C-alpha cells in the first residue's frame, strides 16, 4: 500500500545555516523529496533552473498568483517566492517525505492547507553569533545586515509556535537532530501499520 509522504517545514532566520543543513539531511536520509520553489528574482551564481528554483518573470509570477497556482507565496527582501501545489503533490503522492524551506508566512500557509505537516524552527546559538555570520558574508552590506537582524529578532519571537525547535550551535548535531525527527515520524504506528498489514496478515 502506497503511503503519502509527510511534510516537514523548516524555517530559520537568514544566516542560520538552513540551506547547508537541508542539503546534509537530504544527502543522509533517503526518501526525502524537495519541492523546488518558483521565484521572480534573477539566478545567483551557481544556481541552476529546476534544481534550486524555477526562475520566472515577475509578470508570470503574478499571473500564477491570480490562478491560485501556489499553496503559499511571499515577498522576501523584495523578491517573490512561491511553492506550487503541483510540485508538492508529485512528491507526496510518490510516498516521498517533503522538506520545505519556508519563512513564517509560508509555514503558516502550509499548516492551513496541510494540517498534518510538521514544522521545525532552527535557531542560531545567539543574536551575537548570527550577526557575526551575516557580517561574514561578502554579499551583505551594513544596511542589509541590520535589516536581516531586525527580521531575525521578529521571527525568533514566534519560534514557540513550531512543532520542533533546533539550535544550530554545532552543524553535525543539528543535522542529526533533524534526521531523528524525520525518522521518528516514519516509525509512528499510524504511518507504519498500513505498510506491514499485508506482510503479517494483519486485519
Residue, then its C-alpha position, 0 to 999 in steps of 0.5 A: x500500500x502506497x503511503x503519502x509522504x509527510x511534510x516537514x517545514x523548516x524555517x530559520x532566520x537568514x544566516x542560520x545555516x538552513x540551506x547547508x543543513x537541508x542539503x546534509x539531511x537530504x544527502x543522509x536520509x533517503x526518501x526525502x523529496x524537495x519541492x523546488x520553489x518558483x521565484x521572480x528574482x534573477x539566478x545567483x551564481x551557481x544556481x541552476x533552473x529546476x534544481x534550486x528554483x524555477x526562475x520566472x518573470x515577475x509578470x508570470x509570477x503574478x499571473x500564477x498568483x491570480x490562478x491560485x497556482x501556489x499553496x503559499x507565496x511571499x515577498x522576501x527582501x523584495x523578491x517573490x517566492x512561491x511553492x506550487x501545489x503541483x510540485x508538492x503533490x508529485x512528491x507526496x503522492x510518490x510516498x516521498x517525505x517533503x522538506x520545505x524551506x519556508x519563512x513564517x508566512x509560508x509555514x503558516x500557509x502550509x499548516x492551513x492547507x496541510x494540517x498534518x505537516x510538521x514544522x521545525x524552527x532552527x535557531x542560531x546559538x545567539x543574536x551575537x553569533x548570527x550577526x557575526x555570520x551575516x557580517x561574514x558574508x561578502x554579499x551583505x552590506x551594513x544596511x542589509x545586515x541590520x535589516x536581516x537582524x531586525x527580521x531575525x529578532x521578529x521571527x525568533x519571537x514566534x519560534x514557540x509556535x513550531x512543532x520542533x525547535x533546533x539550535x544550530x550551535x554545532x552543524x553535525x548535531x543539528x543535522x542529526x537532530x533533524x534526521x531523528x525527527x524525520x525518522x521518528x515520524x516514519x516509525x509512528x504506528x499510524x504511518x507504519x501499520x498500513x505498510x506491514x498489514x499485508x506482510x503479517x496478515x494483519x486485519 
